[in-house]
Amino acid sequence: MALYKRGVQCCVTSIMHCHYPFHGLAESTTTKPMLPLSTIRVYSSSQARLGMFHRANEKYDRFLQHKFPELYLLYHTFMKGFKLLLEEIREIRRIRMKMLSKDIALRNLPYREMKTLMMFRKDMIKAIPLVLISLPPFTIVLVFTLMYLFPRQLLIRHLWTPHQQREFENLYHEQRFRHCQEILKGMVWTIPHVKEWTLRFHLLNLCSKVQSGAHPCVEDINAVRGVFSENPLGIAAMDSGHMRLLSAQLFLTPWLPGFWVRRRLKARALDLFYLDRALVTLGQEQLSDTEIHQACYLRGLNPCGLSSSQCREWLLQWIQLSTQLKESETAALLHSIVLLSVNYPRP
């Protein structure tokens, strides 16, 4: 029996050391262990599930597109809007980290980053009511119903369809245009309170020119820039009624206390002031046509129906005026939203 066991051991030893075809495989398994079979199965099954999910999602999209085209448009807009919103949030986080790490103020940011921060702040203020409504439990149905019925009031711009964007921009501009004549009348009523007679004369000519339907040039507004730094049209000296008209035209809440309205007007004027300087640093020729349209709309001009060349010409006039102003004369920008846009293009 001992001899039999000894013989078996010798046979096994000789097999392991001979040039057998599987000898290399045996060595590789000892030196380079393979992945467990369970890991391979989990990986392949997860890939299969992901592929099944994509195919089911594509079928669901085709089903909605053919059977319910309006619902598909809303669904597609919401999905695309949320992706854009997430990308913008990541961009905002990057800009904030840059400002903190390099100690950069908002006024010193590049044009596109400064504009992104300003628009995001506006969107978040608009989203507050919807967030408050969705806080109580079991209100998701109510939230989606309100979002469907009142998209302009409750949804941010990322979640609007292209048709809604055009429609709401035109509607907002109509609301803004309603206050133009009242603001012009308010400027006329302040003429007797201007102490310097040359400023009084130029302001009267400017108001008469705009009220007659003519488009003023940059020199016309630059000639009266002194009235926007002191009494009666400076932000610090402006009466409450005129302040509330400007606030309504800028879509700021006009029924807040007077000191708060004045503070918000000053902040908006400074935003435009530093945004214009960042645009000068970048160069207007670096902006796409879409960015030019957005820049014009932000400054009071409705680009709908205007060519890209007309929008660029108008924005150039605005920048020429803005770069000649001092920080104490930023009230001129708030009034130029009316003066430069109400009669453009020239008849």
C-alpha positions, 0 to 999 in steps of 0.5 A: 500500500505504501508503494502504491501511494508513493507511485501515485505521488511520483506520477502527479509530480511528473505530470506537473513538471512535464511540457503539457499543453495546460502547464502554462495555464496552470502557472498563469492561474497561480501568478495572475488570479482571474476575476471571480465568476460572480463579478463577471456575471454581475457586470454583464447583468447590469449592462444588460439591464442598462440596455433594456432600460434604454430600449424601453425609454426609446419605445416610451418616447416614440409612443408619446410622440405618436399618440400624445404629441403635445404631452411629448413636447412638454415631457421633452422640454422638462427633461431637456430643461432639467439637464440644462438646469443641472449644467448651469448649477455646476457652472454656478458652483465652479464660478463661486469656487473661483470667486472664493479661491481667487478673491474675485468680486462679481464686478470683475468677472468675465461677461458670460460668467457675470451674466450667468450669475445674474440670470441664475439669481433671478431664476432662483427668486422666481422658483421660491413660491413653487418650492414653498408650495411643494414642501407639504406632503402629498402636494405633488399633484397640485404642484404639477397642475399649477406648473401646467396652468401657470407656466409663465408665473411658476416655471423658470426659463429652462422649462419653457417650450420654444413657443412659450419663450417667444410668447412670454418674452413678447408679453413681458415686453408689452408689460414693460412698454406700458410704463414708458410714457408714464416714465417720460411724463415723470421726466418732463415733470422734473424739468422745473426742478433742474437748477442748471438752465443748460441741463434743463434746456437739453432735458426738455429737448430730449423728452420732446424728441422722444415723445414726438416719436424720434429716436435719440442719439447717444449725444442727446442723452450724454448731454443731460447725464448730470441730472442723473447724479443729483436732484431730481433724477439721481437714484438717491434723490428720486421721488418714490412715485418715479422710483416705483415706475422704474421698478415696475418697468424692470419687473421689480416689486414696486409696492415694497418700502421706499428704501428697499425699492431704492436699494434694488434700483441701485443694485440693478443699475450697477449690475448693468453698469459692470455688465457693460464694462465686461462686455467691452472687455470681451468685445461685442463681435465675440457674441453670437446672434442669440447672445446679442438678442439676449443682451438687447432684451435685458436692456429693454429692446425687444429683438423680435422682428429685428435683424441681427445687424439692427440689434448689434447697432442698437447694442453698440449705441447702448455701450457707447453711452454706458462707457461714458457714464460714471458709477454715480450716474447709473440712473441714466441707464435705468432711464435709457431703457426707455429713451433708447428702446421706445422708438427704435428702429428709426421710423 
